[in-house]
Amino acid sequence: MLVRELMTQDPVTVTPATPVKVALALLAEHRITSLPVLGSHGRLRGVVSEADLIRDRVHPDQRAHERPVDSAWDVPRLVAEVMTTHAVTVHPDDDLADAVELLTSTVVKSVPVVEHDGQLVGMLSRSDIVKVLARADEDLAGEVHALLVSVGLHDWFAQVTDGTVSLTGPDDSPDRTMAHLVAGTVPGVVAVTDD
């Protein structure tokens, strides 16, 4: 599976001049964890995350301290003041398995998907992957079967258990490899075996 097959197209974005308060409201409204920061012509300038936006915005509660805490500090007002300028990104044609490795081996919860020229085309998050992996087995079986039929593999059938597809087809069929490849492209399929 490729990143483009799972990414969120047309993600919510901000610019460096967006007020922090507006960015916080967008995260809350859309239930997301980060926002791509775009410059002119839709090119990625960075990313602003929940952590970036909440850092330095919560003042110590005076009731929790024996001595008053000096609360006179500058609170960032614009996304440009808190964003990460060296964003971790993926390409739409990257293998999803590589993107999952990136998302699970770092603290990054979502990544911008960019073309080679830096143009933003989507976002990929851990929750996007969770949604696909949580798909019902019946839905997966139906989609695998429809895809097999669409490529001319009418004699092949799929049964799905816990995301694993068991294929049944003609014995010694030269199409066995093709059937496996086709079934493995369906989002949510975790493995393909012979029945």
VENGIQUI-V657695 format. One record per helix or strand. SS is the DSSP state (a for helix, b for strand). FROM is the first residue (numbers start at 1). TO is the last residue. Records with the same first field share a line. If there is no record, write none. Layout:
SS = FROM-TO + FROM-TO
This chain:
b = 2-2 + 8-8 + 13-14 + 19-19 + 34-38 + 43-49 + 78-78 + 84-84 + 89-90 + 95-95 + 110-114 + 119-125 + 157-161 + 164-168 + 191-194
a = 3-5 + 20-30 + 40-42 + 50-54 + 62-64 + 79-81 + 96-105 + 126-133 + 137-150 + 176-184
